[in-house]
């Protein structure tokens, strides 16, 4: 499965920023050893249900250590028996674009 998620602390540092709390969450993902990528809006992570959800929970927990309220947006692509789909889906898209597909 692939999960795209975004964690938002309800409060930031003294300057109102949330970068340090978000960095702590991304650090959890990177240390998980699972395939992942982070962009300006979401972090994507790929693996089996239990391992992916455990990483998301740990990421939420580290943000909750510094924020009294945490928002979580999560979208999952659940496709049994598949792996490597974070890149494979993009490869299929690029192939379709090269062919001029609709």
N, CA, C and O atoms as a GROMACS GRO file, in nm:
protein
  408
    1UNK      N    1   0.084  -0.118   0.000
    1UNK     CA    2   0.000   0.000   0.000
    1UNK      C    3   0.087   0.123   0.000
    1UNK      O    4   0.200   0.122   0.050
    2UNK      N    5   0.032   0.228  -0.057
    2UNK     CA    6   0.097   0.359  -0.052
    2UNK      C    7   0.006   0.450   0.031
    2UNK      O    8  -0.115   0.453   0.011
    3UNK      N    9   0.066   0.522   0.123
    3UNK     CA   10  -0.009   0.619   0.202
    3UNK      C   11   0.055   0.756   0.181
    3UNK      O   12   0.176   0.772   0.194
    4UNK      N   13  -0.028   0.853   0.148
    4UNK     CA   14   0.013   0.993   0.143
    4UNK      C   15  -0.047   1.058   0.266
    4UNK      O   16  -0.168   1.049   0.289
    5UNK      N   17   0.037   1.122   0.346
    5UNK     CA   18  -0.017   1.184   0.467
    5UNK      C   19   0.052   1.316   0.496
    5UNK      O   20   0.165   1.342   0.456
    6UNK      N   21  -0.022   1.398   0.568
    6UNK     CA   22   0.026   1.528   0.611
    6UNK      C   23  -0.014   1.546   0.756
    6UNK      O   24  -0.128   1.524   0.794
    7UNK      N   25   0.082   1.587   0.836
    7UNK     CA   26   0.058   1.612   0.979
    7UNK      C   27   0.072   1.761   1.004
    7UNK      O   28   0.170   1.823   0.963
    8UNK      N   29  -0.027   1.817   1.073
    8UNK     CA   30  -0.025   1.961   1.102
    8UNK      C   31  -0.039   1.985   1.251
    8UNK      O   32  -0.143   1.957   1.309
    9UNK      N   33   0.066   2.036   1.313
    9UNK     CA   34   0.054   2.074   1.454
    9UNK      C   35  -0.037   2.196   1.466
    9UNK      O   36  -0.039   2.282   1.378
   10UNK      N   37  -0.113   2.202   1.574
   10UNK     CA   38  -0.202   2.317   1.592
   10UNK      C   39  -0.128   2.441   1.638
   10UNK      O   40  -0.179   2.552   1.624
   11UNK      N   41  -0.009   2.422   1.691
   11UNK     CA   42   0.068   2.538   1.734
   11UNK      C   43   0.212   2.519   1.691
   11UNK      O   44   0.260   2.407   1.676
   12UNK      N   45   0.279   2.630   1.671
   12UNK     CA   46   0.417   2.624   1.626
   12UNK      C   47   0.513   2.674   1.731
   12UNK      O   48   0.480   2.681   1.850
   13UNK      N   49   0.632   2.709   1.686
   13UNK     CA   50   0.731   2.762   1.777
   13UNK      C   51   0.700   2.908   1.810
   13UNK      O   52   0.593   2.959   1.775
   14UNK      N   53   0.792   2.975   1.875
   14UNK     CA   54   0.770   3.114   1.917
   14UNK      C   55   0.741   3.206   1.799
   14UNK      O   56   0.675   3.308   1.814
   15UNK      N   57   0.792   3.170   1.681
   15UNK     CA   58   0.769   3.252   1.562
   15UNK      C   59   0.646   3.207   1.484
   15UNK      O   60   0.618   3.260   1.376
   16UNK      N   61   0.572   3.108   1.537
   16UNK     CA   62   0.453   3.059   1.468
   16UNK      C   63   0.482   2.954   1.364
   16UNK      O   64   0.391   2.911   1.293
   17UNK      N   65   0.608   2.912   1.352
   17UNK     CA   66   0.645   2.812   1.253
   17UNK      C   67   0.624   2.670   1.303
   17UNK      O   68   0.627   2.643   1.423
   18UNK      N   69   0.604   2.581   1.209
   18UNK     CA   70   0.582   2.440   1.244
   18UNK      C   71   0.691   2.350   1.185
   18UNK      O   72   0.681   2.228   1.194
   19UNK      N   73   0.794   2.408   1.126
   19UNK     CA   74   0.895   2.331   1.055
   19UNK      C   75   0.964   2.228   1.144
   19UNK      O   76   0.987   2.115   1.100
   20UNK      N   77   0.996   2.263   1.266
   20UNK     CA   78   1.066   2.169   1.354
   20UNK      C   79   0.980   2.048   1.387
   20UNK      O   80   1.030   1.936   1.388
   21UNK      N   81   0.852   2.070   1.414
   21UNK     CA   82   0.762   1.958   1.444
   21UNK      C   83   0.743   1.870   1.321
   21UNK      O   84   0.743   1.747   1.333
   22UNK      N   85   0.727   1.930   1.206
   22UNK     CA   86   0.710   1.853   1.083
   22UNK      C   87   0.839   1.777   1.052
   22UNK      O   88   0.834   1.662   1.007
   23UNK      N   89   0.953   1.840   1.075
   23UNK     CA   90   1.082   1.772   1.053
   23UNK      C   91   1.094   1.648   1.141
   23UNK      O   92   1.147   1.546   1.098
   24UNK      N   93   1.047   1.657   1.263
   24UNK     CA   94   1.052   1.541   1.353
   24UNK      C   95   0.967   1.427   1.297
   24UNK      O   96   1.007   1.310   1.306
   25UNK      N   97   0.852   1.459   1.240
   25UNK     CA   98   0.765   1.357   1.180
   25UNK      C   99   0.832   1.294   1.058
   25UNK      O  100   0.829   1.172   1.041
   26UNK      N  101   0.891   1.376   0.973
   26UNK     CA  102   0.959   1.325   0.853
   26UNK      C  103   1.079   1.240   0.893
   26UNK      O  104   1.109   1.140   0.827
   27UNK      N  105   1.147   1.278   1.000
   27UNK     CA  106   1.259   1.199   1.049
   27UNK      C  107   1.214   1.057   1.086
   27UNK      O  108   1.285   0.960   1.058
   28UNK      N  109   1.098   1.045   1.147
   28UNK     CA  110   1.042   0.913   1.181
   28UNK      C  111   1.025   0.830   1.054
   28UNK      O  112   1.061   0.712   1.050
   29UNK      N  113   0.971   0.892   0.950
   29UNK     CA  114   0.949   0.821   0.823
   29UNK      C  115   1.083   0.778   0.764
   29UNK      O  116   1.097   0.663   0.722
   30UNK      N  117   1.178   0.867   0.760
   30UNK     CA  118   1.308   0.835   0.700
   30UNK      C  119   1.379   0.724   0.777
   30UNK      O  120   1.446   0.640   0.716
   31UNK      N  121   1.365   0.722   0.907
   31UNK     CA  122   1.430   0.620   0.989
   31UNK      C  123   1.358   0.486   0.983
   31UNK      O  124   1.411   0.385   1.030
   32UNK      N  125   1.237   0.483   0.925
   32UNK     CA  126   1.160   0.359   0.919
   32UNK      C  127   1.220   0.256   0.825
   32UNK      O  128   1.199   0.136   0.843
   33UNK      N  129   1.295   0.302   0.725
   33UNK     CA  130   1.352   0.210   0.627
   33UNK      C  131   1.256   0.176   0.514
   33UNK      O  132   1.294   0.105   0.420
   34UNK      N  133   1.132   0.225   0.520
   34UNK     CA  134   1.035   0.200   0.414
   34UNK      C  135   1.057   0.298   0.299
   34UNK      O  136   1.106   0.408   0.321
   35UNK      N  137   1.021   0.258   0.177
   35UNK     CA  138   1.029   0.354   0.065
   35UNK      C  139   0.941   0.475   0.095
   35UNK      O  140   0.827   0.461   0.141
   36UNK      N  141   0.994   0.592   0.069
   36UNK     CA  142   0.919   0.714   0.100
   36UNK      C  143   0.968   0.830   0.014
   36UNK      O  144   1.075   0.824  -0.047
   37UNK      N  145   0.887   0.934   0.010
   37UNK     CA  146   0.925   1.060  -0.053
   37UNK      C  147   0.845   1.170   0.015
   37UNK      O  148   0.731   1.150   0.057
   38UNK      N  149   0.907   1.286   0.024
   38UNK     CA  150   0.839   1.400   0.085
   38UNK      C  151   0.839   1.514  -0.016
   38UNK      O  152   0.940   1.543  -0.079
   39UNK      N  153   0.722   1.579  -0.030
   39UNK     CA  154   0.714   1.697  -0.115
   39UNK      C  155   0.658   1.811  -0.030
   39UNK      O  156   0.647   1.798   0.092
   40UNK      N  157   0.626   1.920  -0.091
   40UNK     CA  158   0.583   2.038  -0.014
   40UNK      C  159   0.448   2.021   0.055
   40UNK      O  160   0.414   2.100   0.143
   41UNK      N  161   0.371   1.920   0.016
   41UNK     CA  162   0.237   1.903   0.072
   41UNK      C  163   0.219   1.775   0.153
   41UNK      O  164   0.148   1.775   0.253
   42UNK      N  165   0.283   1.665   0.111
   42UNK     CA  166   0.260   1.535   0.172
   42UNK      C  167   0.390   1.456   0.183
   42UNK      O  168   0.490   1.487   0.118
   43UNK      N  169   0.386   1.354   0.266
   43UNK     CA  170   0.488   1.251   0.267
   43UNK      C  171   0.421   1.123   0.222
   43UNK      O  172   0.314   1.087   0.272
   44UNK      N  173   0.482   1.054   0.127
   44UNK     CA  174   0.432   0.927   0.078
   44UNK      C  175   0.520   0.817   0.134
   44UNK      O  176   0.642   0.832   0.142
   45UNK      N  177   0.457   0.708   0.174
   45UNK     CA  178   0.531   0.595   0.229
   45UNK      C  179   0.466   0.467   0.178
   45UNK      O  180   0.344   0.459   0.164
   46UNK      N  181   0.549   0.366   0.149
   46UNK     CA  182   0.497   0.242   0.092
   46UNK      C  183   0.540   0.123   0.176
   46UNK      O  184   0.654   0.115   0.222
   47UNK      N  185   0.447   0.031   0.196
   47UNK     CA  186   0.476  -0.092   0.268
   47UNK      C  187   0.348  -0.166   0.300
   47UNK      O  188   0.243  -0.137   0.243
   48UNK      N  189   0.358  -0.261   0.390
   48UNK     CA  190   0.241  -0.335   0.433
   48UNK      C  191   0.160  -0.250   0.531
   48UNK      O  192   0.214  -0.162   0.597
   49UNK      N  193   0.031  -0.280   0.540
   49UNK     CA  194  -0.063  -0.202   0.621
   49UNK      C  195  -0.008  -0.173   0.761
   49UNK      O  196   0.004  -0.057   0.801
   50UNK      N  197   0.024  -0.279   0.836
   50UNK     CA  198   0.065  -0.261   0.975
   50UNK      C  199   0.192  -0.179   0.989
   50UNK      O  200   0.202  -0.097   1.081
   51UNK      N  201   0.289  -0.199   0.901
   51UNK     CA  202   0.414  -0.125   0.914
   51UNK      C  203   0.396   0.022   0.875
   51UNK      O  204   0.454   0.110   0.939
   52UNK      N  205   0.317   0.048   0.771
   52UNK     CA  206   0.294   0.186   0.730
   52UNK      C  207   0.216   0.262   0.838
   52UNK      O  208   0.252   0.374   0.875
   53UNK      N  209   0.109   0.200   0.887
   53UNK     CA  210   0.028   0.267   0.988
   53UNK      C  211   0.105   0.288   1.118
   53UNK      O  212   0.082   0.387   1.188
   54UNK      N  213   0.196   0.198   1.152
   54UNK     CA  214   0.279   0.215   1.271
   54UNK      C  215   0.370   0.338   1.256
   54UNK      O  216   0.391   0.412   1.351
   55UNK      N  217   0.423   0.358   1.136
   55UNK     CA  218   0.508   0.474   1.110
   55UNK      C  219   0.426   0.602   1.118
   55UNK      O  220   0.471   0.700   1.177
   56UNK      N  221   0.307   0.602   1.059
   56UNK     CA  222   0.221   0.721   1.066
   56UNK      C  223   0.189   0.753   1.212
   56UNK      O  224   0.193   0.869   1.251
   57UNK      N  225   0.157   0.651   1.291
   57UNK     CA  226   0.125   0.674   1.432
   57UNK      C  227   0.245   0.733   1.506
   57UNK      O  228   0.230   0.828   1.583
   58UNK      N  229   0.366   0.678   1.482
   58UNK     CA  230   0.485   0.732   1.549
   58UNK      C  231   0.509   0.877   1.506
   58UNK      O  232   0.549   0.960   1.588
   59UNK      N  233   0.486   0.908   1.380
   59UNK     CA  234   0.504   1.046   1.332
   59UNK      C  235   0.405   1.140   1.400
   59UNK      O  236   0.442   1.250   1.441
   60UNK      N  237   0.280   1.096   1.413
   60UNK     CA  238   0.181   1.178   1.485
   60UNK      C  239   0.223   1.195   1.630
   60UNK      O  240   0.212   1.304   1.686
   61UNK      N  241   0.270   1.088   1.692
   61UNK     CA  242   0.309   1.094   1.833
   61UNK      C  243   0.422   1.194   1.859
   61UNK      O  244   0.420   1.264   1.959
   62UNK      N  245   0.522   1.200   1.767
   62UNK     CA  246   0.631   1.295   1.791
   62UNK      C  247   0.583   1.439   1.775
   62UNK      O  248   0.633   1.528   1.844
   63UNK      N  249   0.489   1.462   1.687
   63UNK     CA  250   0.433   1.597   1.674
   63UNK      C  251   0.348   1.630   1.796
   63UNK      O  252   0.349   1.743   1.845
   64UNK      N  253   0.274   1.532   1.846
   64UNK     CA  254   0.190   1.554   1.965
   64UNK      C  255   0.272   1.587   2.089
   64UNK      O  256   0.220   1.644   2.184
   65UNK      N  257   0.399   1.551   2.089
   65UNK     CA  258   0.486   1.586   2.201
   65UNK      C  259   0.507   1.736   2.213
   65UNK      O  260   0.538   1.786   2.322
   66UNK      N  261   0.490   1.810   2.103
   66UNK     CA  262   0.515   1.954   2.105
   66UNK      C  263   0.391   2.036   2.071
   66UNK      O  264   0.396   2.159   2.070
   67UNK      N  265   0.281   1.969   2.042
   67UNK     CA  266   0.159   2.040   2.006
   67UNK      C  267   0.040   1.976   2.075
   67UNK      O  268   0.025   1.853   2.072
   68UNK      N  269  -0.045   2.056   2.136
   68UNK     CA  270  -0.160   1.998   2.208
   68UNK      C  271  -0.267   1.939   2.116
   68UNK      O  272  -0.354   1.865   2.161
   69UNK      N  273  -0.260   1.972   1.989
   69UNK     CA  274  -0.358   1.923   1.893
   69UNK      C  275  -0.288   1.898   1.760
   69UNK      O  276  -0.206   1.979   1.716
   70UNK      N  277  -0.320   1.786   1.697
   70UNK     CA  278  -0.252   1.749   1.573
   70UNK      C  279  -0.358   1.714   1.468
   70UNK      O  280  -0.450   1.637   1.496
   71UNK      N  281  -0.344   1.769   1.349
   71UNK     CA  282  -0.430   1.734   1.238
   71UNK      C  283  -0.359   1.633   1.148
   71UNK      O  284  -0.238   1.645   1.125
   72UNK      N  285  -0.433   1.536   1.098
   72UNK     CA  286  -0.376   1.434   1.010
   72UNK      C  287  -0.466   1.419   0.888
   72UNK      O  288  -0.585   1.393   0.901
   73UNK      N  289  -0.408   1.434   0.770
   73UNK     CA  290  -0.476   1.406   0.644
   73UNK      C  291  -0.407   1.283   0.588
   73UNK      O  292  -0.284   1.280   0.576
   74UNK      N  293  -0.486   1.180   0.552
   74UNK     CA  294  -0.428   1.055   0.505
   74UNK      C  295  -0.508   1.002   0.387
   74UNK      O  296  -0.631   0.999   0.389
   75UNK      N  297  -0.437   0.962   0.284
   75UNK     CA  298  -0.498   0.899   0.167
   75UNK      C  299  -0.420   0.772   0.140
   75UNK      O  300  -0.297   0.773   0.140
   76UNK      N  301  -0.492   0.662   0.116
   76UNK     CA  302  -0.423   0.534   0.096
   76UNK      C  303  -0.464   0.470  -0.035
   76UNK      O  304  -0.580   0.476  -0.076
   77UNK      N  305  -0.367   0.410  -0.101
   77UNK     CA  306  -0.389   0.328  -0.220
   77UNK      C  307  -0.357   0.185  -0.177
   77UNK      O  308  -0.241   0.147  -0.164
   78UNK      N  309  -0.462   0.106  -0.155
   78UNK     CA  310  -0.447  -0.029  -0.102
   78UNK      C  311  -0.462  -0.127  -0.217
   78UNK      O  312  -0.569  -0.143  -0.274
   79UNK      N  313  -0.351  -0.191  -0.249
   79UNK     CA  314  -0.349  -0.282  -0.364
   79UNK      C  315  -0.266  -0.404  -0.326
   79UNK      O  316  -0.143  -0.402  -0.334
   80UNK      N  317  -0.333  -0.510  -0.284
   80UNK     CA  318  -0.266  -0.630  -0.234
   80UNK      C  319  -0.172  -0.690  -0.339
   80UNK      O  320  -0.201  -0.689  -0.459
   81UNK      N  321  -0.060  -0.740  -0.291
   81UNK     CA  322   0.032  -0.810  -0.379
   81UNK      C  323   0.121  -0.722  -0.464
   81UNK      O  324   0.194  -0.773  -0.549
   82UNK      N  325   0.117  -0.592  -0.444
   82UNK     CA  326   0.198  -0.501  -0.525
   82UNK      C  327   0.301  -0.433  -0.437
   82UNK      O  328   0.274  -0.403  -0.321
   83UNK      N  329   0.418  -0.408  -0.491
   83UNK     CA  330   0.518  -0.327  -0.423
   83UNK      C  331   0.590  -0.245  -0.530
   83UNK      O  332   0.578  -0.272  -0.649
   84UNK      N  333   0.663  -0.145  -0.487
   84UNK     CA  334   0.732  -0.058  -0.581
   84UNK      C  335   0.639   0.032  -0.660
   84UNK      O  336   0.678   0.086  -0.763
   85UNK      N  337   0.518   0.049  -0.612
   85UNK     CA  338   0.419   0.126  -0.687
   85UNK      C  339   0.441   0.277  -0.681
   85UNK      O  340   0.389   0.349  -0.766
   86UNK      N  341   0.516   0.327  -0.584
   86UNK     CA  342   0.541   0.472  -0.581
   86UNK      C  343   0.609   0.516  -0.710
   86UNK      O  344   0.580   0.623  -0.762
   87UNK      N  345   0.700   0.435  -0.761
   87UNK     CA  346   0.766   0.470  -0.886
   87UNK      C  347   0.695   0.408  -1.006
   87UNK      O  348   0.691   0.469  -1.113
   88UNK      N  349   0.640   0.288  -0.990
   88UNK     CA  350   0.576   0.221  -1.103
   88UNK      C  351   0.456   0.300  -1.155
   88UNK      O  352   0.433   0.306  -1.276
   89UNK      N  353   0.378   0.359  -1.064
   89UNK     CA  354   0.262   0.438  -1.108
   89UNK      C  355   0.307   0.557  -1.193
   89UNK      O  356   0.244   0.589  -1.294
   90UNK      N  357   0.414   0.621  -1.151
   90UNK     CA  358   0.466   0.734  -1.229
   90UNK      C  359   0.522   0.689  -1.363
   90UNK      O  360   0.507   0.757  -1.464
   91UNK      N  361   0.588   0.573  -1.363
   91UNK     CA  362   0.641   0.519  -1.489
   91UNK      C  363   0.528   0.494  -1.589
   91UNK      O  364   0.541   0.526  -1.708
   92UNK      N  365   0.416   0.437  -1.540
   92UNK     CA  366   0.302   0.413  -1.629
   92UNK      C  367   0.243   0.544  -1.680
   92UNK      O  368   0.204   0.553  -1.796
   93UNK      N  369   0.237   0.643  -1.596
   93UNK     CA  370   0.187   0.775  -1.637
   93UNK      C  371   0.277   0.835  -1.744
   93UNK      O  372   0.229   0.883  -1.846
   94UNK      N  373   0.407   0.833  -1.720
   94UNK     CA  374   0.501   0.890  -1.818
   94UNK      C  375   0.491   0.817  -1.952
   94UNK      O  376   0.497   0.880  -2.057
   95UNK      N  377   0.475   0.686  -1.948
   95UNK     CA  378   0.458   0.609  -2.072
   95UNK      C  379   0.334   0.653  -2.148
   95UNK      O  380   0.338   0.669  -2.270
   96UNK      N  381   0.224   0.672  -2.076
   96UNK     CA  382   0.101   0.717  -2.138
   96UNK      C  383   0.117   0.856  -2.199
   96UNK      O  384   0.066   0.883  -2.308
   97UNK      N  385   0.187   0.943  -2.129
   97UNK     CA  386   0.210   1.078  -2.181
   97UNK      C  387   0.296   1.075  -2.308
   97UNK      O  388   0.270   1.149  -2.403
   98UNK      N  389   0.397   0.989  -2.308
   98UNK     CA  390   0.483   0.978  -2.426
   98UNK      C  391   0.406   0.924  -2.546
   98UNK      O  392   0.434   0.962  -2.660
   99UNK      N  393   0.310   0.834  -2.521
   99UNK     CA  394   0.229   0.779  -2.629
   99UNK      C  395   0.120   0.876  -2.674
   99UNK      O  396   0.055   0.855  -2.776
  100UNK      N  397   0.099   0.982  -2.597
  100UNK     CA  398  -0.006   1.078  -2.631
  100UNK      C  399  -0.143   1.030  -2.589
  100UNK      O  400  -0.243   1.073  -2.644
  101UNK      N  401  -0.148   0.939  -2.490
  101UNK     CA  402  -0.275   0.883  -2.443
  101UNK      C  403  -0.366   0.988  -2.382
  101UNK      O  404  -0.321   1.092  -2.333
  102UNK      N  405  -0.495   0.958  -2.385
  102UNK     CA  406  -0.596   1.050  -2.334
  102UNK      C  407  -0.593   1.057  -2.184
  102UNK      O  408  -0.672   1.130  -2.125
   0.00000   0.00000   0.00000
